[in-house]
Amino acid sequence: QVQLVESGGGLVHPGGSLRLACAASGFSTSSASMYWFRQAPGKELQWVANINSRAATYYSDSVKGRFTITIDNAKNTMYLQMDNLQPEDTALYYCTKSSLGLGRGQGTQVIVSS
């Protein structure tokens, strides 16, 4: 059974950093493409970044240069290092195996506020 559990969210000031984690079970991250999505209150689900089985990474324009997606296949865990966070990054962040954002975990809340 596929399970994804996000963690690492919190409240941070603008310009601060957070590192999100996505612990996967029921499959091997070494053979999967993995995605981060986010959803701000009242807004649609937004793709943030993804990493494929060859460790190639892709980012949305809104986070490129500030966020870094990595994967530790030994721990079956994906990460999202988020630097220079801005208020517009405030959202519930999800990880998933789906490019459509389906089958996400419960999410982890990120709030960027002064």
N, C-alpha and C positions, 0 to 999 in steps of 0.2 A: 504494500500500500504506500503510495507516494505521500509524503508529508513534508511540508516546508514551514519552518518556524523562523520568523524574523525577530531581531532584537537590536538594541543599541540606540534606539531613538531617545529623544529628550528635548530639553529646552536649552537653547544656545543663543548668545548674542550675535548680531550681524558681524560677519568676519570670522566667526568661530568655526570649529570643525567637529564632526562626528564620524564615527565609523559604524556602519550598519553591518550586521551579519545575517546570513540566511543558512540555517542548518537544514540539510536535506537528508531524507531517509527514504528507503524503498526503491532507490535507483542510484546509479553512479554518476556523479557530476562530471567525471572524466569523459563520458560519452554523450553528454547533453549540452545543448545551448541553454543558457540561463539568462533571465531577464530581471531587471528592476523596473517597476512602474511606481507611479505616485498619483494620489488623488487629493486635491485640495478641496476644502468645503465648497460645495455648490458647483464644482467643476468636473469635467470628464476625466476619466482615467488617462494618464499621460505616460508614454514610454520614456524612460530615463536613460537606460544603458543596457547593453547585453554583451555577453562573452560566449564564444562558441567553443566547440570541443578542441579546436586548434589554438585556443587562447587568443584569438583575434577579438578585439574590443571595438565597440561602437557606442557613440554617445549622441544624445540629442544636443542641438545647438545651444539650448539654454543651460546646459551643465558642462559642456566641453571646456576643458582646461581647468575645471574646478573639482570635478568628481573623477574618481578612479575605481574601476571595477576590477576585482581580482577573484581568483578561485584557488582554494587549497583542496586539491582532490584527495589528499591523504586524510583530511578531516571531513571531506564531503560537505564543505562549507564555502559559500560565496560571500564576498564582502563588497561594500561600497564605501570608500573613503570620500568624505564630503568636506571640502575645504572652502574657505571664503563664503560661508553660507550667507544667504540673503533672505529677507522676509518672504520673498516670492517662492522660496524653497519649502516653506511651511506646507506640510501635507502628510497624509498617511502613506508610508512607503511599503510596497509589497514586492516579494520575489515570486518568480514563477518559471516554469519550463516552457510556457506558451508565449509565442510572439503576439498573441491577441490578449494576453493578460488573464487568461482563464486559469482556474485551478490555483489561485494565489493562496498564500498563507493568510494569517489574521492581520498582518501588517504591524508596523511600528511607527509611532507618531513622532514627527519631527516638527518642532516649533522654533522658529527663528524670530526673536523679538528683543527689543531693547527695554 
